[in-house]
Amino acid sequence: MALILNIETATPVCSVCISSEEEILAVKEINQGLTHAENLHSFIESTLKEAGISAKELNAVALSKGPGSYTGLRIGSSAAKGLAFALQIPLISIDTLQAMAFGMRDDLNKESLLCPMLDARRMEVYTALYDSDLNIIEPIQALVMDALASEIFKKEEQIIFFGEGMPKCKTILEQNKNAVFVEGFVPSAIHLAPLAFKKFRENSFEDPAYFEPLYLKEFFTPVKKS
């Protein structure tokens, strides 16, 4: 039995769960913007307590590795690497967009494609395109969504667009006759659990000393005018 701590902080959601193989033992999450610094460690403590285990019983820690919020990724990565070092357990990373696609795939037919989108400022989104088996059709990228960029989403299959970056792209994408838009999708650490267990079985681990989240873009800090 593999006990895995799963951490999602790449998005506005701060989410933590404990999974035993693919079963969810405990979950704690909040979707109120970037409150990860205040909530992450208390959520970890809460889920361990609810699951009735100690940190020393964990077999691995998995995190949503990005792309996404730079600050959220730094907070989640620091916590996950710290636990992996302290407990001497494996570190597992899961593509954030792939985890989102996993969370949505039960709501589509086998012929549809999945297009998760995260906000990346202005008209830019972090996105990728997957089939129902989570195979990559279009790679993970930071994409400025204009008429030219929308051409890559003109497929024969139905495409499900979802995620907090989707609404600002809807006007451009709805020109695609095969587009379907799903509102209200919320990323969760629960979506990481089956993917993390698969990597655990395959011994597909990160080196905590060298692991870096998938930022895609450099961190940008606006210059304040004096």
C-alpha positions as CSV (number, residue, x, y, z in Angstrom):
1,M,0.0,0.0,0.0
2,A,1.5,3.3,-1.1
3,L,0.6,6.4,0.9
4,I,1.1,9.6,-1.1
5,L,0.8,13.2,-0.2
6,N,-0.5,15.1,-3.2
7,I,-0.1,18.9,-3.4
8,E,-1.7,21.3,-5.9
9,T,-0.6,25.0,-5.7
10,A,0.1,25.8,-9.4
11,T,-3.4,27.3,-9.8
12,P,-5.5,29.7,-7.6
13,V,-6.6,26.6,-5.7
14,C,-4.7,25.4,-2.7
15,S,-5.4,21.7,-2.4
16,V,-3.8,18.8,-0.5
17,C,-4.9,15.2,-0.3
18,I,-3.6,11.9,1.0
19,S,-4.1,8.9,-1.3
20,S,-3.6,5.2,-0.7
21,E,-2.8,3.9,-4.1
22,E,-5.8,5.5,-6.0
23,E,-8.2,5.8,-3.0
24,I,-8.5,9.3,-1.4
25,L,-8.2,9.1,2.4
26,A,-8.4,12.8,3.1
27,V,-8.6,16.1,1.3
28,K,-8.4,19.8,2.2
29,E,-8.7,22.6,-0.3
30,I,-9.7,26.2,-0.8
31,N,-10.4,28.2,-3.9
32,Q,-10.0,31.8,-2.9
33,G,-7.1,33.0,-4.9
34,L,-3.4,32.7,-4.0
35,T,-3.6,31.9,-0.3
36,H,-1.1,29.1,-0.5
37,A,1.5,30.6,1.8
38,E,-1.1,30.9,4.6
39,N,-2.8,27.5,4.1
40,L,-0.5,24.9,2.6
41,H,1.3,23.6,5.7
42,S,-1.9,23.6,7.9
43,F,-3.7,21.7,5.1
44,I,-0.9,19.1,5.1
45,E,-1.2,18.7,8.9
46,S,-5.0,18.5,8.6
47,T,-5.1,15.8,5.9
48,L,-2.5,13.7,7.8
49,K,-4.6,13.9,10.9
50,E,-7.8,13.1,9.1
51,A,-6.2,10.2,7.3
52,G,-5.0,8.9,10.7
53,I,-1.3,8.7,9.7
54,S,1.9,10.4,10.6
55,A,4.2,12.1,8.1
56,K,6.7,9.3,8.7
57,E,4.3,6.8,7.2
58,L,4.2,8.5,3.8
59,N,5.8,6.6,0.9
60,A,6.0,9.6,-1.5
61,V,5.1,13.3,-2.0
62,A,3.6,14.4,-5.3
63,L,3.1,17.9,-6.6
64,S,1.5,19.7,-9.5
65,K,4.7,21.0,-11.3
66,G,3.2,23.6,-13.5
67,P,2.8,25.6,-15.6
68,G,0.9,28.0,-13.5
69,S,1.3,30.7,-10.8
70,Y,5.0,31.4,-10.2
71,T,4.4,32.1,-6.5
72,G,2.2,29.1,-6.1
73,L,4.7,26.8,-7.8
74,R,7.5,28.1,-5.6
75,I,5.5,27.5,-2.4
76,G,4.4,24.0,-3.4
77,S,7.8,23.0,-4.7
78,S,9.6,24.2,-1.6
79,A,7.2,22.3,0.7
80,A,7.3,19.1,-1.4
81,K,11.1,19.1,-1.7
82,G,11.5,19.8,2.0
83,L,9.3,16.9,2.9
84,A,11.1,14.6,0.5
85,F,14.4,15.5,2.0
86,A,13.3,15.3,5.6
87,L,11.4,12.0,5.3
88,Q,13.8,10.5,2.7
89,I,10.9,9.6,0.4
90,P,10.5,10.0,-3.4
91,L,9.4,13.2,-5.0
92,I,6.9,12.8,-7.9
93,S,5.9,15.6,-10.3
94,I,2.8,15.7,-12.4
95,D,2.1,18.1,-15.2
96,T,-0.6,20.5,-14.0
97,L,-2.5,20.6,-17.3
98,Q,-2.4,16.8,-17.6
99,A,-3.9,16.5,-14.1
100,M,-6.6,19.0,-15.1
101,A,-7.3,16.8,-18.2
102,F,-7.5,13.7,-16.0
103,G,-10.0,15.5,-13.8
104,M,-12.2,16.4,-16.8
105,R,-12.0,13.2,-18.9
106,D,-14.9,11.3,-17.2
107,D,-17.2,14.0,-18.6
108,L,-16.6,13.4,-22.3
109,N,-16.8,10.7,-24.9
110,K,-13.8,8.8,-26.1
111,E,-13.6,10.7,-29.3
112,S,-13.3,14.1,-27.7
113,L,-10.1,16.0,-27.0
114,L,-9.4,17.9,-23.8
115,C,-7.9,21.4,-23.7
116,P,-7.2,22.8,-20.2
117,M,-6.4,26.5,-20.0
118,L,-4.7,28.5,-17.2
119,D,-4.5,32.3,-17.2
120,A,-1.1,33.6,-18.1
121,R,-1.9,37.4,-18.2
122,R,-3.5,39.5,-20.9
123,M,-4.6,37.2,-23.8
124,E,-2.0,34.6,-23.0
125,V,-2.8,31.1,-21.6
126,Y,-0.9,28.0,-20.5
127,T,-2.5,25.2,-22.5
128,A,-2.1,21.8,-24.1
129,L,-4.3,19.4,-26.0
130,Y,-4.9,15.8,-24.9
131,D,-6.9,12.8,-26.1
132,S,-9.1,10.8,-23.7
133,D,-6.1,8.6,-22.8
134,L,-4.1,11.7,-21.9
135,N,-1.8,11.4,-24.9
136,I,-0.4,14.8,-25.9
137,I,-1.9,16.1,-29.2
138,E,-0.6,19.6,-28.9
139,P,2.4,20.3,-26.4
140,I,2.3,22.3,-23.3
141,Q,2.9,26.0,-24.2
142,A,2.3,29.6,-23.3
143,L,0.1,30.8,-26.1
144,V,-1.2,34.2,-27.0
145,M,-4.7,33.5,-28.0
146,D,-5.5,35.2,-31.3
147,A,-7.1,34.2,-34.6
148,L,-3.8,32.7,-35.8
149,A,-3.2,30.7,-32.6
150,S,-6.8,29.4,-32.7
151,E,-6.0,27.5,-35.9
152,I,-4.2,24.8,-34.0
153,F,-7.5,23.9,-32.2
154,K,-9.4,23.3,-35.5
155,K,-9.6,19.5,-35.4
156,E,-12.1,17.0,-36.7
157,E,-12.8,15.9,-33.1
158,Q,-14.9,17.7,-30.5
159,I,-12.7,19.8,-28.2
160,I,-13.6,20.4,-24.6
161,F,-12.2,23.8,-23.4
162,F,-12.1,24.4,-19.7
163,G,-10.1,26.0,-16.9
164,E,-9.8,29.5,-15.5
165,G,-8.0,30.7,-18.6
166,M,-10.8,29.6,-21.0
167,P,-13.4,32.4,-20.6
168,K,-11.1,35.1,-22.0
169,C,-10.5,32.9,-25.1
170,K,-14.0,31.9,-25.7
171,T,-14.9,34.6,-28.3
172,I,-12.1,33.5,-30.5
173,L,-12.4,29.7,-29.9
174,E,-16.2,29.5,-30.4
175,Q,-15.6,30.0,-34.1
176,N,-14.6,26.4,-34.1
177,K,-17.7,24.4,-34.8
178,N,-16.4,21.5,-32.7
179,A,-15.7,23.6,-29.6
180,V,-17.5,22.8,-26.3
181,F,-17.0,25.1,-23.3
182,V,-17.2,23.8,-19.7
183,E,-17.5,26.5,-17.0
184,G,-16.6,26.1,-13.3
185,F,-13.8,23.4,-13.5
186,V,-11.7,23.5,-10.3
187,P,-8.3,21.9,-10.2
188,S,-7.7,19.6,-7.2
189,A,-4.9,17.5,-5.6
190,I,-7.4,14.6,-6.1
191,H,-6.7,14.7,-9.8
192,L,-3.0,14.1,-9.1
193,A,-3.5,10.9,-7.1
194,P,-4.0,8.3,-9.8
195,L,-1.2,9.8,-12.0
196,A,1.1,9.9,-9.0
197,F,0.4,6.3,-8.1
198,K,1.2,5.3,-11.7
199,K,4.6,7.1,-11.5
200,F,5.2,5.6,-8.0
201,R,4.8,2.1,-9.5
202,E,7.1,2.9,-12.3
203,N,9.8,4.4,-10.0
204,S,9.5,7.7,-12.0
205,F,10.9,10.1,-9.4
206,E,12.5,13.6,-9.4
207,D,15.8,14.5,-7.7
208,P,14.8,17.0,-4.9
209,A,18.2,18.6,-5.1
210,Y,17.7,19.6,-8.8
211,F,14.0,19.7,-9.4
212,E,12.5,22.9,-10.6
213,P,8.8,23.6,-11.4
214,L,7.7,24.1,-15.1
215,Y,7.4,27.9,-15.2
216,L,7.4,28.2,-19.0
217,K,8.0,32.0,-18.6
218,E,10.3,34.1,-16.5
219,F,8.9,35.7,-13.4
220,F,7.7,39.2,-14.1
221,T,7.5,41.9,-11.4
222,P,5.8,45.2,-12.5
223,V,7.9,48.3,-11.9
224,K,6.3,50.7,-9.5
225,K,6.2,54.3,-10.6
226,S,7.6,56.8,-8.1
